[in-house]
């Protein structure tokens, strides 16, 4: 018979991202961030490839990233609304971790599984931050999907992509919950 962990299950059943605009100072220090990243790295990783890496951006880096997003929006010919949306998470950001999907060339583990591992790291980091008492949210937006921005902002090389940008800071307002999926409509049981 399994040994339940009701506290962990209750945490997962109530987990909720915090909107970035509701996060404030203080942010975790380097040692605390390293603890969160250590917890986040405990994800399924077929072949122990570690097909991801982390780029941590503090408040000073956020201004540079916002300016870079603005410049990239102008180079792409995006309208003012798209430019503002692209730079907004950096304008308001205090501390963020870019999780970079960095698949390794191997026939043993498909690239798709390596990307899923990077996504699992993003969720692991969200859960670790919230379990440690911080507010956190997972954002992307067009800059995260633009190869030139990713290269300039996070040093992404050929084949690397931004899996997520996880903002971590202090929660100012407990978030309200949002409608959740009706899991019963999403499940098909195979009985034979």
C-alpha positions as CSV (number, residue, x, y, z in Angstrom):
1,X,0.0,0.0,0.0
2,X,1.4,3.5,-0.9
3,X,2.3,5.9,1.9
4,X,0.4,9.2,1.0
5,X,1.9,12.6,1.5
6,X,-1.3,14.7,2.1
7,X,0.5,18.0,2.4
8,X,2.3,17.6,-0.9
9,X,-1.0,16.5,-2.6
10,X,-2.9,19.4,-1.1
11,X,-0.1,21.8,-2.3
12,X,-0.4,20.5,-5.9
13,X,-4.2,20.5,-5.8
14,X,-4.1,24.2,-4.8
15,X,-1.1,25.3,-6.9
16,X,-1.7,28.6,-8.7
17,X,0.7,30.8,-10.7
18,X,1.0,34.4,-9.5
19,X,0.5,37.1,-12.1
20,X,3.9,38.8,-12.7
21,X,2.4,42.3,-12.1
22,X,1.5,41.2,-8.5
23,X,5.1,40.3,-7.6
24,X,7.3,42.6,-5.6
25,X,10.5,42.9,-3.7
26,X,12.2,41.1,-2.0
27,X,13.4,38.4,-4.4
28,X,15.3,35.2,-3.4
29,X,19.0,35.7,-3.0
30,X,21.6,33.6,-5.0
31,X,21.7,30.8,-2.5
32,X,17.9,30.6,-2.4
33,X,17.8,30.6,-6.2
34,X,20.4,27.8,-6.4
35,X,18.2,25.7,-4.0
36,X,15.1,26.3,-6.2
37,X,17.1,25.4,-9.3
38,X,18.4,22.2,-7.6
39,X,14.8,21.2,-6.8
40,X,13.7,22.1,-10.4
41,X,16.4,19.9,-11.9
42,X,14.9,16.8,-10.3
43,X,12.7,16.0,-13.4
44,X,12.4,13.1,-15.7
45,X,15.5,13.3,-17.9
46,X,15.8,10.2,-20.1
47,X,19.4,9.3,-20.6
48,X,20.5,11.8,-17.9
49,X,21.3,14.3,-20.8
50,X,20.4,17.5,-18.8
51,X,18.9,18.9,-22.0
52,X,18.3,22.3,-20.4
53,X,20.2,25.1,-18.7
54,X,19.4,28.2,-16.7
55,X,20.0,31.9,-17.2
56,X,19.2,34.0,-14.1
57,X,18.3,37.7,-14.7
58,X,18.2,40.1,-11.8
59,X,16.6,43.6,-11.8
60,X,19.6,45.2,-13.5
61,X,19.5,42.8,-16.4
62,X,15.7,43.3,-16.8
63,X,16.3,46.9,-18.1
64,X,18.7,45.6,-20.7
65,X,16.3,42.8,-21.7
66,X,13.4,45.3,-22.0
67,X,15.5,47.6,-24.2
68,X,16.5,44.5,-26.3
69,X,12.9,43.5,-26.7
70,X,12.0,47.0,-27.8
71,X,14.9,47.1,-30.4
72,X,14.0,43.7,-31.7
73,X,10.3,44.6,-32.0
74,X,11.4,47.6,-34.1
75,X,13.7,45.5,-36.3
76,X,10.8,43.1,-36.9
77,X,8.4,45.9,-37.7
78,X,6.0,45.0,-34.9
79,X,3.3,47.5,-33.9
80,X,3.5,49.5,-30.7
81,X,1.1,47.2,-28.9
82,X,3.2,44.1,-29.7
83,X,6.4,45.8,-28.8
84,X,5.0,46.9,-25.4
85,X,3.7,43.5,-24.7
86,X,7.0,41.9,-25.5
87,X,9.0,44.2,-23.3
88,X,6.4,44.4,-20.4
89,X,7.6,41.3,-18.5
90,X,11.1,42.7,-18.4
91,X,10.0,46.2,-17.5
92,X,8.1,44.8,-14.5
93,X,10.5,42.0,-13.8
94,X,12.5,41.8,-10.6
95,X,14.1,38.3,-11.0
96,X,13.6,35.7,-13.6
97,X,15.1,32.4,-14.7
98,X,15.1,31.6,-18.4
99,X,14.9,27.9,-18.8
100,X,16.7,27.1,-22.0
101,X,15.9,23.9,-23.8
102,X,19.2,22.6,-25.0
103,X,18.7,19.2,-26.6
104,X,21.7,17.0,-27.0
105,X,22.3,15.2,-30.3
106,X,21.7,11.6,-29.6
107,X,19.7,8.8,-31.3
108,X,19.0,7.4,-27.8
109,X,16.5,10.1,-26.7
110,X,14.3,12.0,-29.2
111,X,14.5,15.8,-29.2
112,X,10.8,16.0,-28.4
113,X,11.4,14.1,-25.1
114,X,14.3,16.4,-24.3
115,X,12.0,19.5,-24.8
116,X,9.4,17.9,-22.5
117,X,12.1,17.6,-19.9
118,X,12.8,21.3,-20.2
119,X,9.1,22.0,-19.8
120,X,9.1,19.8,-16.7
121,X,12.0,21.9,-15.3
122,X,9.8,25.0,-15.8
123,X,6.9,23.5,-13.8
124,X,9.4,22.1,-11.2
125,X,10.8,25.6,-10.7
126,X,7.3,27.1,-10.4
127,X,6.4,24.5,-7.8
128,X,9.7,24.8,-5.9
129,X,9.4,28.6,-5.7
130,X,5.8,28.5,-4.5
131,X,6.6,25.7,-2.0
132,X,9.4,27.9,-0.7
133,X,6.9,30.7,-0.1
134,X,7.7,32.9,-3.2
135,X,5.3,34.0,-5.9
136,X,6.1,32.7,-9.3
137,X,4.8,32.7,-12.9
138,X,5.9,31.1,-16.2
139,X,5.9,33.5,-19.1
140,X,7.1,33.4,-22.7
141,X,5.7,35.9,-25.3
142,X,7.1,36.6,-28.7
143,X,10.6,37.5,-27.5
144,X,11.0,34.0,-26.0
145,X,10.2,32.5,-29.4
146,X,12.4,34.9,-31.5
147,X,15.7,33.2,-32.1
148,X,17.6,36.5,-32.5
149,X,16.3,37.8,-29.2
150,X,17.0,34.5,-27.4
151,X,20.6,34.6,-28.8
152,X,21.2,38.1,-27.7
153,X,19.3,37.9,-24.4
154,X,20.2,34.5,-23.1
155,X,23.1,33.3,-25.3
156,X,21.0,30.7,-27.1
157,X,23.0,28.7,-29.6
158,X,21.7,26.9,-32.7
159,X,19.1,24.3,-31.7
160,X,18.4,25.9,-28.3
161,X,15.1,27.6,-27.5
162,X,13.5,29.3,-24.5
163,X,11.2,26.8,-22.8
164,X,10.0,29.4,-20.3
165,X,10.8,32.5,-18.4
166,X,10.0,32.0,-14.7
167,X,9.5,35.2,-12.7
168,X,10.1,34.7,-8.9
169,X,9.6,37.4,-6.2
170,X,7.4,38.1,-3.2
171,X,3.7,37.7,-3.5
172,X,1.7,40.8,-2.8
173,X,-1.9,39.6,-3.3
174,X,-3.1,36.0,-3.1
175,X,-4.4,35.1,-6.6
176,X,-8.0,34.0,-7.1
177,X,-8.3,30.7,-8.7
178,X,-9.4,30.3,-12.3
179,X,-11.7,27.8,-13.9
180,X,-10.0,24.4,-14.0
181,X,-10.5,21.7,-16.6
182,X,-13.2,19.1,-16.2
183,X,-10.8,16.2,-16.1
184,X,-13.6,13.7,-16.5
185,X,-14.1,15.0,-20.0
186,X,-10.4,14.6,-20.8
187,X,-10.0,11.0,-19.7
188,X,-10.5,7.8,-21.7
189,X,-10.0,4.6,-19.7
190,X,-8.6,1.6,-21.6
191,X,-10.0,-1.4,-19.7
192,X,-8.8,-4.1,-22.1
